[in-house]
């Protein structure tokens, strides 16, 4: 196979970056709001407690 540019082959890299958010709530209906807060901390927030994630893929040639 002949190549242009002095015999060097070009290589391409394929990558993809993704990000997403996820939330959860730790809560027991058998406990009061105060007991849930003491046991689960900020994870017992009625509006949920979230995390942001970032990741990526890399495909080698």
N, CA, C and O of each residue as an XYZ file, in Angstrom:
244
protein
N       0.842     -1.175      0.000
C       0.000      0.000      0.000
C       0.880      1.227      0.000
O       1.776      1.360      0.833
N       0.627      2.118     -0.927
C       1.419      3.337     -0.968
C       0.755      4.409     -0.122
O      -0.468      4.453      0.005
N       1.575      5.265      0.451
C       1.063      6.354      1.275
C       1.653      7.659      0.794
O       2.781      7.707      0.305
N       0.881      8.712      0.939
C       1.360     10.037      0.554
C       2.122     10.646      1.715
O       1.937     10.251      2.866
N       2.968     11.599      1.414
C       3.643     12.336      2.480
C       4.853     11.638      3.049
O       5.068     11.688      4.260
N       5.641     10.998      2.238
C       6.897     10.439      2.727
C       6.774      9.075      3.373
O       7.637      8.703      4.169
N       5.743      8.318      3.064
C       5.665      6.958      3.566
C       5.037      6.814      4.949
O       5.001      5.702      5.474
N       4.550      7.866      5.547
C       3.929      7.765      6.876
C       2.423      7.589      6.723
O       1.787      8.276      5.924
N       1.868      6.681      7.481
C       0.422      6.457      7.458
C      -0.241      7.309      8.528
O       0.291      7.472      9.626
N      -1.369      7.834      8.207
C      -2.140      8.603      9.194
C      -3.013      7.655     10.003
O      -3.551      6.676      9.486
N      -3.135      7.969     11.264
C      -4.002      7.183     12.129
C      -5.067      8.100     12.714
O      -4.814      9.268     13.008
N      -6.232      7.559     12.870
C      -7.336      8.300     13.477
C      -7.724      7.630     14.789
O      -7.628      6.411     14.931
N      -8.152      8.422     15.719
C      -8.647      7.907     16.988
C     -10.106      8.320     17.116
O     -10.490      9.438     16.775
N     -10.893      7.403     17.606
C     -12.307      7.667     17.810
C     -12.575      7.670     19.304
O     -12.222      6.722     20.006
N     -13.190      8.720     19.782
C     -13.515      8.779     21.199
C     -14.887      9.434     21.374
O     -15.386     10.131     20.491
N     -15.468      9.186     22.531
C     -16.767      9.754     22.842
C     -16.787     10.098     24.325
O     -16.372      9.294     25.159
N     -17.265     11.283     24.649
C     -17.382     11.717     26.029
C     -18.858     11.836     26.375
O     -19.642     12.418     25.625
N     -19.224     11.275     27.521
C     -20.609     11.356     27.955
C     -20.662     11.888     29.381
O     -19.707     11.746     30.145
N     -21.766     12.487     29.723
C     -22.001     12.899     31.101
C     -23.481     12.703     31.404
O     -24.333     12.856     30.529
N     -23.768     12.366     32.639
C     -25.159     12.211     33.048
C     -25.274     12.444     34.542
O     -24.288     12.375     35.277
N     -26.470     12.715     34.970
C     -26.763     12.942     36.378
C     -27.700     11.848     36.869
O     -28.543     11.349     36.122
N     -27.541     11.489     38.121
C     -28.421     10.495     38.741
C     -28.732     10.950     40.161
O     -27.890     11.548     40.831
N     -29.938     10.664     40.607
C     -30.286     11.033     41.978
C     -30.962      9.860     42.672
O     -31.461      8.934     42.033
N     -30.962      9.927     43.988
C     -31.606      8.903     44.790
C     -32.043      9.514     46.109
O     -31.640     10.620     46.469
N     -32.863      8.780     46.806
C     -33.273      9.189     48.152
C     -33.300      7.947     49.024
O     -33.937      6.952     48.679
N     -32.614      8.006     50.142
C     -32.660      6.930     51.124
C     -33.639      7.352     52.210
O     -33.479      8.394     52.845
N     -34.655      6.519     52.408
C     -35.728      6.910     53.300
C     -36.484      5.661     53.756
O     -36.716      4.749     52.963
N     -36.856      5.624     54.999
C     -37.691      4.550     55.512
C     -39.017      5.135     55.977
O     -39.041      6.070     56.777
N     -40.117      4.587     55.479
C     -41.433      5.093     55.883
C     -41.751      4.730     57.341
O     -42.714      5.241     57.914
N     -40.947      3.855     57.929
C     -41.154      3.449     59.312
C     -40.460      4.393     60.305
O     -40.626      4.255     61.517
N     -39.678      5.356     59.780
C     -38.960      6.315     60.630
C     -39.517      7.713     60.423
O     -40.089      8.014     59.376
N     -39.348      8.561     61.424
C     -39.742      9.962     61.288
C     -38.734     10.689     60.391
O     -37.664     10.157     60.094
N     -39.080     11.902     59.965
C     -38.147     12.692     59.152
C     -36.837     12.922     59.896
O     -35.762     12.866     59.299
N     -36.926     13.181     61.204
C     -35.717     13.407     61.996
C     -34.852     12.154     62.075
O     -33.627     12.228     61.975
N     -35.501     10.997     62.257
C     -34.744      9.738     62.332
C     -34.103      9.404     60.984
O     -32.968      8.929     60.936
N     -34.825      9.650     59.896
C     -34.258      9.428     58.567
C     -33.062     10.334     58.337
O     -32.044      9.892     57.806
N     -33.171     11.594     58.730
C     -32.061     12.530     58.562
C     -30.849     12.081     59.369
O     -29.718     12.141     58.887
N     -31.085     11.633     60.590
C     -29.971     11.172     61.429
C     -29.309      9.927     60.829
O     -28.084      9.810     60.837
N     -30.116      9.005     60.312
C     -29.592      7.752     59.792
C     -28.961      7.908     58.413
O     -27.882      7.369     58.169
N     -29.621      8.642     57.497
C     -29.188      8.712     56.097
C     -28.546     10.040     55.703
O     -28.016     10.164     54.599
N     -28.587     11.028     56.586
C     -27.964     12.323     56.283
C     -28.600     12.990     55.076
O     -29.815     12.919     54.890
N     -27.775     13.642     54.249
C     -28.299     14.388     53.103
C     -28.963     13.498     52.064
O     -29.680     13.991     51.193
N     -28.736     12.216     52.145
C     -29.370     11.289     51.192
C     -30.856     11.091     51.483
O     -31.556     10.465     50.688
N     -31.350     11.613     52.606
C     -32.776     11.490     52.921
C     -33.562     12.736     52.509
O     -34.746     12.846     52.826
N     -32.938     13.654     51.824
C     -33.594     14.886     51.363
C     -34.840     14.526     50.548
O     -34.748     13.699     49.641
N     -36.015     15.130     50.848
C     -37.244     14.823     50.097
C     -37.126     15.082     48.588
O     -37.838     14.457     47.801
N     -36.250     15.982     48.185
C     -36.059     16.275     46.765
C     -34.982     15.398     46.124
O     -34.687     15.541     44.937
N     -34.411     14.512     46.892
C     -33.374     13.628     46.369
C     -31.977     14.190     46.581
O     -31.806     15.346     46.970
N     -31.004     13.370     46.325
C     -29.589     13.703     46.462
C     -28.914     13.193     45.199
O     -29.053     12.017     44.859
N     -28.190     14.050     44.501
C     -27.688     13.660     43.187
C     -26.187     13.629     43.053
O     -25.443     14.136     43.893
N     -25.771     13.016     41.965
C     -24.367     12.909     41.582
C     -24.252     13.162     40.087
O     -25.153     12.811     39.325
N     -23.164     13.761     39.670
C     -22.866     13.968     38.255
C     -21.708     13.052     37.875
O     -20.719     12.944     38.601
N     -21.846     12.400     36.737
C     -20.837     11.460     36.272
C     -20.335     11.867     34.892
O     -21.101     12.362     34.065
N     -19.064     11.658     34.655
C     -18.463     11.885     33.343
C     -17.660     10.653     32.971
O     -17.020     10.036     33.822
N     -17.698     10.303     31.708
C     -16.958      9.135     31.260
C     -16.665      9.245     29.782
O     -17.025     10.229     29.135
N     -16.020      8.244     29.261
C     -15.707      8.258     27.846
C     -15.264      6.907     27.344
O     -14.935      5.995     28.103
N     -15.271      6.821     26.051
C     -14.833      5.625     25.343
C     -13.657      5.981     24.461
O     -13.535      7.111     23.989
N     -12.808      5.021     24.246
C     -11.696      5.206     23.320
C     -11.550      3.918     22.535
O     -11.435      2.837     23.113
N     -11.554      4.034     21.241
C     -11.387      2.856     20.384
C     -10.033      2.932     19.692
O      -9.767      3.862     18.931
N      -9.190      1.960     19.957
C      -7.871      1.920     19.327
C      -7.999      1.397     17.901
O      -8.835      0.534     17.634
N      -7.183      1.908     16.983
C      -7.241      1.434     15.586
C      -6.758      0.000     15.452
O      -6.743     -0.547     14.349
